[in-house]
Structure formats: C-alpha cells, structure tokens
C-alpha cells in the first residue's frame, strides 16, 4: 500500500518567499544598475515592481497545480 499523496502544509510560506525573493533580487539589480548610471532609487523602484511581476509568474508556474 502506498502512502497517500499529501501536499506539504508550508506551501503558502514557500510561495511568499519566492515572491519576496524575486522582488528583492530585482530591486537590488535595479539599484545596482541605477548606481552605474546615476539613478539608483528610480531604477530600484522599477526593479521592485518588475520583481513583483516576475515573482507572480514564478509562483504561478510553481504552484499551478493547486
């Protein structure tokens, strides 16, 4: 007899961390690129929003079976 397929109970935390990680990475990349051209805050904010969009796609791709 095989054990029943159970989904881990921490899927919400994992989804949140994926979203947060994408936002932080993109914001950091935007800030870094902005520092090179003289607009770190503006590109950091753009990177933050780009990270939110990318994070939603990553979370959807990872958890589309829910």
Secondary structure by P-SEA (a helix, b strand, c coil): cccccccccaaaaaaaaaaaaaaaaaaaaaaaaaaaaccaaaaaaaaaaaaaaaaaaaaaaacccc
